Amino acid sequence: MQLQKINKVKTITKEDFLKNYFKPQKPVVIERFVEDWPAVSKWDLDYMAEVAGDKTVPLYDNRPVSHKDGFNEPHAEMKMKEYVELLKKEPTKYRIFLWNILKEVPQLQKDFSYPDFGLKLMKGLPMLFFGGKDSYTFMHYDIDLANIFHFHFQGKKEVILFDQKQNDYLYKIPHSLITREDIDFHNPDYDKWPALKKAKGFTANLEHGNVLYMPEGYWHYMRYITPGFSMSLRAIARNPKNLAKAVYNIAIMRYLDQFMRKIKGQKWIDWKNEQAIVRTNKSL
């Protein structure tokens, strides 16, 4: 993979963000943009266990997709305080994914505000993501191809990004939002996945208080170097092509995939995994 460091700035004005990053659709890490948030000084794993300890949280791990799985269906559940204890005790593959804090812990809303980046943020969808040491998300892009602002808290996280122009080299699974799940993007095997050598992307390590801007439809892989968590705010895609693709994904693609899983079972999953290789090899 041909990865360049994501540009980092201490802080940024709305005008500079729109001109230098949103309009050209380039990622950026802003290091000290939200220091006035109470969350920056308050939010850590212990605080989350204190305010949400009795909440049951959905957990995901790195097992391959099965035809039996529903769309974004969790693999396990646990009380938040028990999950935090697990994170602090030992490495675990369990992650919390897309946890709506407005719905689950409304008081956390008091700890942050919606920054003015010049984009209309969807205020009903602040989502939290947690992970233990060395846990990671599969390379994927979001179903709505939104502009994403990712605020990281506690510890460090590795991020790898690709834009949609790299699809031919990523072993993308058809009728899906992910690449082959057996690719280790942290340490790729180029003998097994030679097309990855042509993929041009971006990388960075996030630390407490950093804000990562991910442009519309960007593929992202995230690995927790240490236990930690992040919050994402999103703004709807502006590019008409991305917006149309988002509508297709939400209204048609995910239901088509669910239907085919019911009809063909694991054969559908296996066929898609095979096609990811076939189609990528054709592009080479």
Secondary structure, DSSP 8 states (H G I E B T S, - for coil): -EEEE--EES---HHHHIIIIITTT--EEESSS-TTSHHHHH-SHHHHHHHHTTSEEEEB-S----TT--TT--SEEEEHHHHHHHHHHS----EEEEEEHHHH-GGGGGG-----SSS-B-TT--EEEEE-TT-B--SB--TT--EEEEEEESS-EEEEEE-GGGGGGTTB-TTSSBB-TT--TTS--TTT-GGGGG-EEEEEEE-TT-EEEE-TT-EEEEEESSSEEEEEEEE---SHHHHHHHHHIIIIIHHHHHHHHHHHTHHHHHHHHHHHHHHHHHH-
